[in-house]
């Protein structure tokens, strides 16, 4: 896939790593807003989380190096060139709204807004 998902950094921004030439990055350069839906399943008791926010594209060497170890797993298989390779970027969603749907929303919902 073009990207891997990591829950949050220390500032509660949702982190992704993506190929710099992906369609997603091109779209976000034109419209830096995104919605992310964290899928439901038996391990979440069928609860899901949807996050809306502005996207920051981190494409400079210093930013990529700072985020390289924040994903929680080794990124080298996805980017053998290391943190300063121009072939990837990091995407940070700065949430301004989120919803948790308990059991598909049947058991309730929790909302948050900045």
Secondary structure, DSSP 8 states (H G I E B T S, - for coil): --EEEE---TTS-EEEEEETTSHHHHHHHH--EEEEEE---GGGTT-EEEEEEEEEEE-SHHHHHHHGGGSSS--TTT-TT-TT-TTEEEEEEEEEEEEEEGGGGTT-EEEEE-
